Amino acid sequence: MDFSLTPEQEALKEWAHGFAEREMRPAAAEYDEREEFPWEVLEKAAAIGLLAYSIPEEYGGSGVTSLVSNLVIAEELFWGCAGIATAMGGIGLAALPILEMGSEEQKRRWLPLLADPNHVRLGAMCLTEPNAGSDVVNLSTRAVRDGSDYLITGTKTFITNGGIADVYVVFAKTNPDAGYAGVSAFIVDGKSPGISAGKKFKKLGLRASHTAEVHFDQVRVPEENRLGPEGMAFIGAMKMLEHSRPTVAIAAVGVARAAYEFALEYAKERIQFGKPIYYNQAISFPLAEMRTKIDAGRLLAYRAAWLADQQKSCNLEGSMAKAFCGDMAMEVTTQAVQTLGGYGYMRDFPVEKWFRDAKIMSIYEGTTQIQKRVMTRLL
Ligand SMILES: Cc1cc2nc3c(=O)[nH]c(=O)nc-3n(C[C@H](O)[C@H](O)[C@H](O)COP(=O)(O)OP(=O)(O)OC[C@H]3O[C@@H](n4cnc5c(N)ncnc54)[C@H](O)[C@@H]3O)c2cc1C
């Protein structure tokens, strides 16, 4: 068993860390405060291939296809700013179902658009609906056949890059009576008539990312944009989530690590009662626990990703990693705020932002409870 990164992974880590430190960290507080989309940062990321790093080279991406290597990059980006990293991640999230379920022709047509280094094109993956969140099979968006096309009608909510995306992957029912076997997925051009942006949500954290409702009103989509056979997309969505969960787990690790590192340095410098607060076990023991939990989370996430890289199922392990890391990020960031005392509560320091950002990790791409449902089915 080898716990070290390969030289190539070390280089990817340095690449992503450098970008996070140079471009994301200095911009994070301002985008968070203004709740503004970080176009400039995304343009810089696109230019160096860091927006579409998971897209294979033959489709114009940077070709980081190993999931472990993807995790190495994602941890650094989420260490930089979870809001900006989520905005960037929306592209990879839209690319994932195309990679998992798409034909060669679909990959050649759509992935290079998302990977264009000179032009930021946003992707959005539309699964969630107002009345179908955890219970995704219950979605009510319809795709009705019209000759060789489909007409898509329905409302999607909480969509990252929703309403501003160039490419949507939309999950819709082609047969409402067939349960999960009635779900199909479609690639939808963002310029199609009938798509309209709904409400943009104001959020607790991840404020640099754009989360919104999207309405589809009789949106015409040609049959060739359907991903995989009709009625097979639910299985594809589950496969997609199986592979994206380790990434959310490592995102939680990135946020937790940012808070832990800051709290550690602060504890060594802050003098109370004539000595650094670090020399109180009530402060230093939690720091030791934070570090332990962060490392445990990373190892769980890496194991799940490693299984995926071996073409093995990581359903149980990915859910374990995501559930553990979501809670872990909340515990670590809460303790980081406590370590800074009143300063931790103030916006003058970044810790309150990490605390706000951490909460999402146990919600999006399947809540902690849903991960436990997945796990208990497999135990
Ligand atoms: C910032 C943000 C970005 C997002 N981006 C996207 C995106 O790009 N694309 C997309 O499709 N979706 C996206 N989502 C949606 C996200 O995946 C859902 O919010 C999530 O899956 C939960 O669904 P829900 O909010 O409807 O909660 P609900 O399903 O209503 O759940 C409410 C609570 O009940 C619990 N619960 C539900 N069912 C059970 C059960 N059977 N057993 C135990 N507990 C249960 C849940 O765990 C949760 O605590 C995003 C959400 C957020 C907040």
The ligand as a Gaussian input file, in Angstrom:
#p B3LYP/6-31G(d) Opt

LIG

0 1
 C      -26.012000      25.455000      -3.121000
 C      -26.725000      24.292000      -3.771000
 C      -26.346000      23.906000      -5.049000
 C      -27.016000      22.833000      -5.678000
 N      -26.695000      22.507000      -6.969000
 C      -27.445000      21.587000      -7.634000
 C      -27.231000      21.325000      -9.023000
 O      -26.350000      21.899000      -9.655000
 N      -28.048000      20.436000      -9.638000
 C      -29.050000      19.774000      -8.991000
 O      -29.759000      18.989000      -9.618000
 N      -29.269000      19.995000      -7.663000
 C      -28.496000      20.886000      -6.971000
 N      -28.729000      21.124000      -5.629000
 C      -29.814000      20.406000      -4.949000
 C      -29.362000      19.434000      -3.888000
 O      -28.789000      18.302000      -4.466000
 C      -30.604000      19.122000      -3.019000
 O      -30.845000      20.278000      -2.238000
 C      -30.421000      17.930000      -2.131000
 O      -30.324000      16.744000      -2.888000
 C      -31.564000      17.758000      -1.118000
 O      -32.821000      17.916000      -1.683000
 P      -33.881000      18.938000      -1.007000
 O      -33.172000      20.227000      -0.807000
 O      -35.099000      18.955000      -1.826000
 O      -34.180000      18.337000       0.424000
 P      -35.284000      17.215000       0.803000
 O      -35.147000      16.052000      -0.107000
 O      -36.591000      17.883000       0.906000
 O      -34.792000      16.809000       2.243000
 C      -35.056000      17.583000       3.413000
 C      -34.447000      16.855000       4.609000
 O      -35.087000      15.570000       4.751000
 C      -34.118000      14.544000       4.718000
 N      -34.674000      13.369000       4.051000
 C      -35.354000      13.304000       2.867000
 N      -35.712000      12.051000       2.593000
 C      -35.239000      11.280000       3.600000
 C      -35.252000       9.886000       3.886000
 N      -35.832000       9.003000       3.073000
 N      -34.633000       9.459000       5.021000
 C      -34.043000      10.326000       5.870000
 N      -34.005000      11.648000       5.660000
 C      -34.572000      12.134000       4.534000
 C      -32.939000      15.134000       3.949000
 O      -31.734000      14.477000       4.277000
 C      -32.959000      16.579000       4.439000
 O      -32.318000      16.674000       5.670000
 C      -28.045000      22.150000      -4.991000
 C      -28.397000      22.542000      -3.683000
 C      -27.754000      23.607000      -3.081000
 C      -28.189000      24.011000      -1.703000

